[in-house]
Amino acid sequence: MGFGTRSIHEGEEPDLASTGDVVVPIHLSSTFARRTADKPSMGLEYSRTGNPTRSALERRLASLENADHALAFSSGMAAETTILLSLLKKGDHVVAGEDLYGGTRRLFEATMKRFGVAITYVDTRTNSAVGRALRNRTRLIWLESPTNPLMRICDIGAISRLGKRHGALTVVDNTFSSPYIQNPLDLGASLSVHSTTKYIGGHSDVVGGAVMTSDDGLFESMRFNQNALGAVPSPFDCFLILRGSKTLHLRMERHSDNAKAVAEFLATHRGVSRVHYPGLKSHPQYSLARRQMRLPGGMLSMELKGGGAAAKRFLSRLRVFTLAESLGGVESLADHPSSMTHASVPKAERERVGITEGLVRLSVGVEDAGDLIADLKSALS
Ligand SMILES: Cc1ncc(COP(=O)(O)O)c(C=O)c1O
């Protein structure tokens, strides 16, 4: 079945043997009765281990990412932590993209390094840079494509093949694209991870995360740790993410149309020196983006000519865009990466990578494009 049909029906088939609910109920029970001590009567024991609303969400998420399995978590960071603690041990090595979401980098630097895991950051636009960074103990290659916030694209298929030859698993943080736009597992990656807080939830009213895979062994190990570490979402949060996911296909079309219109406007504005958007022909990896993404998506960033002062002035003048962290909701948001989402990345490293004080990131929502462009025009004037 097509994506739109699966996003509405998968995991939420009405159960005509009981109530016939069209929408999966929010199962609040923290524990489940059994008839005998030896085994759960209905397959359910305790809500950290398994919950019917969460199972419905996990079935939906697996289907959207063309995966055999999905696990839902209480946040994107909880999903990432569970992957890392399930797959790594002391002495292992990770090759990661150099302009990842700041929180992912903080997890690597502040937490994983304390457990004796080594990390090498590389510019993942170049496959050979990834190849050169691989070591005997490289267990994971951690990618974002497009990257946050510079919208750089990496060749997921080629890097996954490189990793496989070396015995390393490729993980793709697919938050920026959503499963409607890009399916990393189809391209060869072993794991796709999402902050479902963003496009999948889509309404800026819930925090969540997910991991999808078709590898039974990886799934079993992460399912064990979903329960053992306990970073699970509440049934109400699962319901909200299920509800949001039903319109993912519609929203992503509009996000992409609006972002393209906004990027084309910004690219011609004299106050803007550079626009990073994979849907512009001027993007250095435009053809790779077209090959591996169905649409260019709703995220873009731009460099303002006047640097940090111009960026802060611009952000304070916006009226339709809201100055706030996060992305992927129906409403347009603006972010100043160097002082907000990427403030935890050391300044020297930010500057080396290209996250300057003049860089502004936009999450283009699904409002009327004309109103968004008028807002940007007036804030830039
Ligand atoms: C690309 C990306 N990955 C992961 C995360 C972390 O997700 P969460 O905030 O749901 O923990 C974020 C959050 O902004 C993100 O932008």
The ligand as a Gaussian input file, in Angstrom:
#p B3LYP/6-31G(d) Opt

LIG

0 1
 C       18.495000      16.050000      13.967000
 C       18.077000      15.843000      15.392000
 N       18.297000      14.655000      15.971000
 C       17.946000      14.408000      17.246000
 C       17.366000      15.386000      18.031000
 C       17.012000      15.087000      19.457000
 O       15.646000      14.863000      19.582000
 P       14.774000      15.158000      20.908000
 O       14.803000      16.637000      21.121000
 O       13.432000      14.611000      20.579000
 O       15.440000      14.436000      22.037000
 C       17.108000      16.641000      17.474000
 C       16.486000      17.696000      18.303000
 O       16.424000      18.836000      17.923000
 C       17.485000      16.869000      16.118000
 O       17.281000      18.061000      15.537000

